[in-house]
Amino acid sequence: MKKFLIKVISLLPNSLQSFLARILSFIKKPNYIGMHIVPDNFVFLKIYNFFSILFNFRIFSKRKFKNIKSRYSIDKNKGYLVVNDNDKKFLKAVNCAKKIFKKNKKNLLNKKFKKDFLRSIVLDYNNRENTPIFDFSCDEKIINVISEYLGSKPVLNTANLWYSPNENFSIGNSQSFHLDGEDLRQVKIFINLYPVNKYSGPLTIYPRDISETIYKKLKETNLIKKRNEKIPDSYIEKLDIKSNPVELTGPEKQMAFVDTCSCYHYGSRPLRNKKNTPRIILYLHYTTVFQKKLPTFFKRKINVKLPGNFTEKERNMHTDVLGYQHELYRKVI
């Protein structure tokens, strides 16, 4: 029945397909109000965020950031931070990710992917071999940095291994400047498993304060209608922004925290020469628990038991950070 329904819908005009998909999704998943009715712009997201916190105030109170001194912090005006780390958990995570890459290298090189320019391995915290990565993703020092920026303890949406061959460029995807649309603010961590230079298709960003100017001007000139819209470089050139984007190049084990909801960015874009080299990174995606891809009401956290020996404090942190992954929105059709 589902296959038949998909086939029938696929014959309809795109606008009608989108409308019906929203109706069916709302019927089947009425609790995901943010996904169904919230327009993709900052004003409506602020309103939704306010009511999401209000409806879940008990959760907010428990997760609200407490003033804890961190080794470093994300500049709220810039929206990003680049650091080099040598912490024990961090090194274990990097070594684990490298082993996974080597084990799956053949598939990453030869298998067909939906996004061929960005080939991804989605990591599962139930898989014992991934434990060092997920333990690091919940490390108190990392969570404190993100919590300070977001204002509350984050949840990890996903952990991925990314391989960018940097061979082709196509318009209308994440190789073009864009803002992400999951939350008002979020933090993605990009960890270089090997050195990244200008030929590696590095993540390239405009800091948050400059991105706010870009977004405002793009809206004023009617060049965009929504926030999460892929835009050609020519649009930004028209705005006469007197600032160059920042290329996040760097050595092996460099870690970048980036608010991709607030910073215009692109990645995996090849240069037009024969010196292009692959980019291989470990990617961790954090949002607040109030983002629109999680249920608006009746949020349900499950206990997470990573394989291995951990203290009670560590296990509580694992559950707080990983315990909402099962509730992330999935498409109905």
N, C-alpha and C positions, 0 to 999 in steps of 0.2 A: 504493500500500500504506500509506504513512504517513497519508494523508488518511482512509483507511478505518479505520485503527487509532485515530486521534484521534476519529473519529465514534463508534466502539464505546465507547471509554473515557468519552466525554462523557455516555453514557447511564447510567453507573454512579453510585452515591452518592458524594458529595464526598470522604468519608474514604477510600473505596476508590480513587477517582481519584488522590488524593494518594499513596497507598501504591504503586500501580502505576507512577506517574510516577517515584517514587524508585527503584524496582526497575529500570525501563528505563534510567534515567539512570546508575545504578550499573554496569549491564552495559556500556553504551556508553562511559562515562567513569569507569572505576574509580579513576583517579588523583586524583579530586576528593573525597577522604575527608572533608574539612571540610564540604562541601556535603551529603554523604549521611548522615553519622552523628553529627555534633557538635550536641548540643542547644543551643538559643539561650539560654544564660545565662553569666554571667561565670566561674563555676567551671570549666565544661567548656571554655570558650574559652581560659582560662589554661592548662589542661592541653594542649589542642591546640596552642596557641602555643608552649609549651615544647618539645613533641616536633617541631613543624615546624621550629623553629630547630635542634634537635639533629640532625635528619635532613639539614638543609641548612647545616651549620655553616660550610662553606667560603664559601658565599654570605654568611652572616651576618658572618663575619670581614671580608670585603671591604666590606660595606655598613655596618658598625657605626659609629656616630657618633663622630667625633673632636672633641675639645674645640676648637671654633672660635668665636671671638668674633663675635657677630652684632649688628646694629644694634638689634634688638629680639628678644624671646622670648615664647613663649606660657607664661603662668602655669599650671603643672601643677595647681594647686588649682582654678583657675577654668576651664581648658580652652578658653579663647578669647582672642583678641587683635584689637583694632581699630586700624588705622593708616591714615594718609593718605600716599600715595607720589607722587613725581614723577620717579622713575627713568626713564631713556630707554626701556628695554625695556618697562617698565610702561605708559608713555604710548602706545607703539606698539601694544601689545596692546589697550588700551582703544579707541584709534582704529580698529583693525582690527575689533573686536567691534561697534562702532557702525555701521561700513560694512555688515557682514553683517546686522545688524538692519534697517537701512534697505532693503537689497536684498530681504530676506525678510519685510518688514513685512506685506505683503498676505496672504501665506499664514498668518502667525501670527495675524492678525486674523480670517480667514475660514475657514481649514481646520479640519476636525474632528480633535481630538486625543484620545488615550486618557485623558489627564488634562487635561481642558479648563481646569481652574483653574491648571495649570502647563504651558504650552506650550513645547516644547523643540526646539532645533536641536542635534543631535549633531555635533560638529566632528571632522573627519578630518585627522590630521597629514600625510597624503599630498597634501592639497589645498594648493597653493601660496599661495592667498589667506589661509589660516589660519596660515601660518608664524610671524608675529609673536606670536600667542597661544601657540603651542607652544614657541617659543624662550623666551618669558617664563616659561612653566610650568616650565622646566628651569633658570631663572636661579639661579646659585650662591647668591645672597643669600637667595632664597626657600627653596631646598632646605635650606640650613643651618638656617633657623628651624624648618622641619618636622622635619628630622632630629634636632635637639636634643630636640624634644618626643617623637618616636616612638622614639628610641634607635637608629635606623638610617635609611639613605638611603631615601626613599619611592619608590613607583612611582605614576605618574599613571594612574588607572583610566579617566577620561573628562574631556572638556572640553565644556561645553554653553553655549548661549545660552538663557537662561530669560526667558519673558514671562508675567507673571501679570496677567490682566485684573482680578482682584479683584471679581468680580461675584456669585459664588455660593459657598456653603459647604455641604459635605456631610460627614457623620460617617464615620469609619473610614478616613481617608486621612492624608496628611502635613499636612493643615490642623489635625490634632489633635496633642497632645503625644505624642512617641515618642522612642525611642532607635534609632539605626541598628544593623544587625547584621553588617556585613561583617568587622569586626576588633575586637580588644580596644580599640584606640584608632585613630583616623584623623583626618585634617585635611581639611576642605573649605574652599576659599576662595570667598568671595562678594564680587564687585567690582561696585559700583554704577556702571552706565553713565550713569544719570541720578539725580538726588536721590531718596532714599527717605524718606518720612515715615510717620506712623502710619496714614495713609489708603492707603498703598501695599502693604499686606499684608506688613510687614517680617518678616524672620526674627526669631523671638522665642524666647529660650532661658532656661533655668535654668543657672547655672554648675555646673561639674563637682561641687564639694563638696556643693552643695545637691541636685543630681540624684542623688548617691549615697544621700542620706538619703531622697529620694522613692522611689527604686527599692527600697530596703530595706523601707520601710514598706508599699509596695504589695504586695510579696511576703509580708510578715508577715500582712497582712490578706486575703490571697488574692484581691486585686483583679486581679492579672495572673499569668499562668503562664510567660510567656517575656519576653525582653528587648525584642525588636522588636515591641511591641504598641501599637497606637494607643489612647490613653486619653482619655476626656472630661474636661473641666476639673473636673467635679463630683468625680472621684476624688481629684484633688489638693486640692480644697477640704476634703474629708473629713479629710485628713491634718493640717490646721492648720499648714501650712508658713508660718512668719513671715517670708516674703520674697517679693517680687514678681519676676516674670520680667523679663528685660532685652530691650527692643526695640532691635534693631540698625538704627536709623534713621541717616541721615547724608547728606552731600553726594555729588555726583558724584565718582567716582574714590576713594571710600572702600573699603578692603579689610578684610574680616573673616576671620580664621582661626578655625574652630570645629571642635572635636572632637565630632562628632555621634553618636559611639558612646558618649560619656560625658555629654553634656549633653542633657537633655530639651529638645525644641524643636518648633516648628511654623513654617510660613510660608504666604504667599499666602492669608491669612485676611482677608476683607473686614469692615469695620465696618458696622454696620446704619444706614447713612445714604447720602446721595447724593454724598458728597465723595470716594468711593473713586477712586483713580488707579492706573494700571498700574505694576508693578515690572519693571524690565528690568535683568538682571544677567548678568555672565560668571561661570560656575561651574566650578571646578576641584576634582577629587576625588582625594585621595591616601590610600594605605594603605601598610602595609609589604608586602614581597614574601611574607610568611608568612601573609597573610590567607586565609580559607577559600575564596574564589572563585578562587584560583589553585591549580594542581596541588600536591599535598602532596609528591610526589617528582618528580625529573627535570625541574626547572624549566628552561625554555629561553628564553634572551634572544636576540633578534634585533637586528642592526644597524639603526639608524634613521638615515636620511639626509634631514634636512629640506632642502627646496629653498633655495638661497641660499649665500652665502659665510660660513662659520663657521670658527673656529679648531679645532684638533684637540681642545683641552680642552673647548670647547663641544659638539663632536660626541660626545665620550665621555659628556658629561653627558646629552645627548639620548637616547643609547642606554640609559644606566643608568635613566633615569626613564621613558622611553616603551617600552622594549624588551620589556616583558611584557604589553602590552595585548592581543596576539593570543591569549594563553592564558587570558584571563578567561572564567569559566564561562558557557556559553550553554545554555539549556534544550534538552533533547532533543525534547520535544513540548510 
